[in-house]
Amino acid sequence: MFHVPRHAGGHPRLAIAVLAGLILVVAGLVVWSSARPAAREANPEPGSMAARPPVVEVRSLPRLTEQLERWGGSGQFTGGVLVARGDEVLFRQVYGFADRRQGTPLALDSRFRLASVSKQFTAAAILRLQDEGVLSTHDPVCRWIQPCPPAWEPIRLYHLLGHTSGIPDLMARPAWGLRRVTPATMDELTADSMKYGLQFTPGTKVRYNNAAYNLLGAVVEKASGAPLHDWLRTAFFEPLGMADTGYDDDASGVVMGYANLGGGGPTPQPDHNVSIIPGAGALYSTLDDLLVWQRALHGGHLLSPRSYAMMIADHAPADTPSERGRPRRDWGFGLFSNSIGARVGPAFSDRQIYHTGSWSGFRNMVTWQPDTDVTVIVLSNNYHSRDAVFLLSQQGMAEALGRPFPTSMAR
């Protein structure tokens, strides 16, 4: 308790006023200090994360090592695999060529095109801007996209994030083949999306949507005042030390992608044209940069608890049907969740948070098991390695979890 002498150098009323002022100052400091943790929760804290492990070969998973020696040696898999439990790397290895014509082998720090794995970065950008009070996921799209078609008036940002907007995807539109090879700006892509009616009432169905994530990229630009990929670099990549992650601009040193075409073996795929998927799939990265991202995202260093919970929640309508006879995935913001170990044999049921990516010579999968904090990253520079990438991801996950080692895909 404060004690104010009646004769402390001034009139008692003055002392009372000073006391009241001090109380207000103290109260203000309490409020300010209590607000600081919430602000910190919404910002990267690279210094509070574990130091990056040295980028060296690690083969602490013998069954996965045996599998990859066999597949890598035969050319059945080309790419890189990293498995980590928390900050401890259990497996890190690459197999195959960065450029077959030049005979350049892949390196542990080779840069791969991420394709749709990029979506989680765009989703995190929207959620970070929400944490900063710049926007809300409940904002109408028409607040940020102008002019706005009347059909879009019911659409909210969370519809775009959760693939429930009803806007037709790029690949569901006429002349997709021409758009696929024609460079475009963000404004041109937005104008293209305005030409088509909705496929369903927003929020009533879920349908995978690259066009929605391009629109989210446009929203980031409008809300932040910076180009999407510049904003990602300064807000996320630079603070986290992700020096090998960025926009694939033809000068980024990404390895060559391949596809098995016409029975003639791997064929180079140099025409990636990621300009048409700026918010949906245009980033490149490495095994270790992606591990840093996973540790930051799931470790609470990027988003507030509220925004992170929104990111990994299920936003699909309750009546969304099962997928090919199996329980459907949860549709998060730039991420999915499901017991995907059920798709291999022997099966295992641990729930994983994940996303896949495929585009112009690349096939990828990044998954995280929250209960045991296991991350598996598989990046391949061969588009037609879908089953191999999926099986390897689940083999790495199963061995790290101590589950029976899968040997096949479950059909």
MOLIN-V866313 format. One record per backbone hydrogen bond with DSSP energy under -0.5 kcal/mol. NH is the residue of the N-H (numbers start at 1). CO is the residue of the C=O. If there is no record, write none. Layout:
nh->NH co->CO
nh->NH co->CO
This chain:
nh->5 co->3
nh->8 co->5
nh->14 co->11
nh->15 co->11
nh->16 co->12
nh->17 co->13
nh->18 co->14
nh->19 co->15
nh->20 co->16
nh->21 co->17
nh->22 co->18
nh->23 co->19
nh->24 co->20
nh->25 co->21
nh->26 co->22
nh->27 co->23
nh->28 co->24
nh->29 co->25
nh->30 co->26
nh->31 co->27
nh->32 co->28
nh->33 co->29
nh->34 co->30
nh->35 co->31
nh->36 co->32
nh->37 co->33
nh->39 co->35
nh->40 co->36
nh->41 co->37
nh->42 co->38
nh->42 co->39
nh->43 co->40
nh->48 co->45
nh->49 co->46
nh->56 co->54
nh->58 co->92
nh->60 co->90
nh->62 co->60
nh->65 co->61
nh->66 co->62
nh->67 co->63
nh->68 co->64
nh->69 co->65
nh->70 co->66
nh->71 co->67
nh->72 co->68
nh->73 co->69
nh->74 co->70
nh->75 co->71
nh->76 co->71
nh->77 co->71
nh->79 co->95
nh->80 co->379
nh->81 co->93
nh->82 co->377
nh->83 co->91
nh->84 co->375
nh->85 co->88
nh->86 co->84
nh->86 co->373
nh->88 co->85
nh->89 co->87
nh->90 co->83
nh->90 co->88
nh->91 co->83
nh->92 co->58
nh->93 co->81
nh->95 co->79
nh->98 co->104
nh->99 co->104
nh->103 co->99
nh->104 co->99
nh->105 co->103
nh->106 co->96
nh->110 co->107
nh->111 co->253
nh->112 co->285
nh->114 co->283
nh->115 co->281
nh->115 co->283
nh->117 co->114
nh->118 co->115
nh->119 co->116
nh->120 co->117
nh->121 co->118
nh->122 co->118
nh->123 co->119
nh->124 co->120
nh->125 co->121
nh->126 co->122
nh->127 co->123
nh->128 co->124
nh->129 co->125
nh->130 co->126
nh->131 co->127
nh->132 co->128
nh->133 co->130
nh->134 co->129
nh->135 co->129
nh->139 co->136
nh->141 co->155
nh->143 co->140
nh->144 co->140
nh->144 co->141
nh->145 co->141
nh->146 co->144
nh->152 co->149
nh->153 co->150
nh->155 co->152
nh->157 co->139
nh->158 co->137
nh->159 co->156
nh->160 co->156
nh->161 co->157
nh->162 co->158
nh->163 co->160
nh->164 co->159
nh->165 co->159
nh->172 co->169
nh->173 co->170
nh->176 co->173
nh->179 co->175
nh->180 co->176
nh->181 co->177
nh->181 co->178
nh->182 co->178
nh->182 co->179
nh->183 co->181
nh->189 co->185
nh->190 co->186
nh->191 co->187
nh->192 co->188
nh->193 co->189
nh->194 co->190
nh->195 co->192
nh->196 co->193
nh->199 co->166
nh->203 co->164
nh->204 co->201
nh->207 co->163
nh->213 co->209
nh->214 co->210
nh->215 co->211
nh->216 co->212
nh->217 co->213
nh->218 co->214
nh->219 co->215
nh->220 co->216
nh->221 co->217
nh->222 co->218
nh->223 co->219
nh->224 co->220
nh->225 co->221
nh->231 co->227
nh->232 co->228
nh->233 co->229
nh->234 co->230
nh->235 co->231
nh->236 co->232
nh->237 co->232
nh->238 co->233
nh->240 co->236
nh->241 co->237
nh->241 co->238
nh->242 co->237
nh->243 co->241
nh->245 co->242
nh->246 co->284
nh->248 co->282
nh->249 co->247
nh->255 co->111
nh->256 co->98
nh->258 co->361
nh->258 co->381
nh->259 co->267
nh->261 co->259
nh->261 co->265
nh->264 co->261
nh->267 co->259
nh->269 co->257
nh->272 co->270
nh->276 co->273
nh->277 co->274
nh->278 co->275
nh->281 co->277
nh->282 co->277
nh->284 co->246
nh->285 co->112
nh->290 co->286
nh->291 co->287
nh->292 co->288
nh->293 co->289
nh->294 co->290
nh->295 co->291
nh->296 co->292
nh->297 co->293
nh->298 co->294
nh->299 co->295
nh->300 co->297
nh->301 co->296
nh->302 co->296
nh->308 co->304
nh->309 co->305
nh->310 co->306
nh->311 co->307
nh->312 co->308
nh->313 co->309
nh->313 co->310
nh->315 co->313
nh->315 co->331
nh->320 co->317
nh->323 co->326
nh->324 co->322
nh->326 co->323
nh->330 co->337
nh->332 co->330
nh->332 co->335
nh->333 co->311
nh->334 co->161
nh->334 co->332
nh->336 co->354
nh->337 co->330
nh->338 co->352
nh->340 co->338
nh->341 co->350
nh->342 co->339
nh->343 co->340
nh->344 co->341
nh->345 co->408
nh->348 co->341
nh->352 co->338
nh->353 co->368
nh->354 co->336
nh->354 co->352
nh->355 co->366
nh->357 co->364
nh->359 co->362
nh->362 co->359
nh->363 co->380
nh->364 co->357
nh->365 co->378
nh->366 co->355
nh->367 co->376
nh->368 co->353
nh->369 co->374
nh->370 co->368
nh->373 co->369
nh->374 co->369
nh->375 co->84
nh->376 co->367
nh->377 co->82
nh->378 co->365
nh->379 co->80
nh->380 co->363
nh->381 co->78
nh->383 co->258
nh->385 co->382
nh->389 co->385
nh->390 co->386
nh->391 co->387
nh->392 co->388
nh->393 co->389
nh->394 co->390
nh->395 co->391
nh->396 co->392
nh->397 co->393
nh->398 co->394
nh->399 co->395
nh->400 co->396
nh->401 co->397
nh->402 co->398
nh->402 co->399
nh->403 co->398
nh->407 co->345
nh->408 co->345
nh->410 co->343
nh->411 co->409
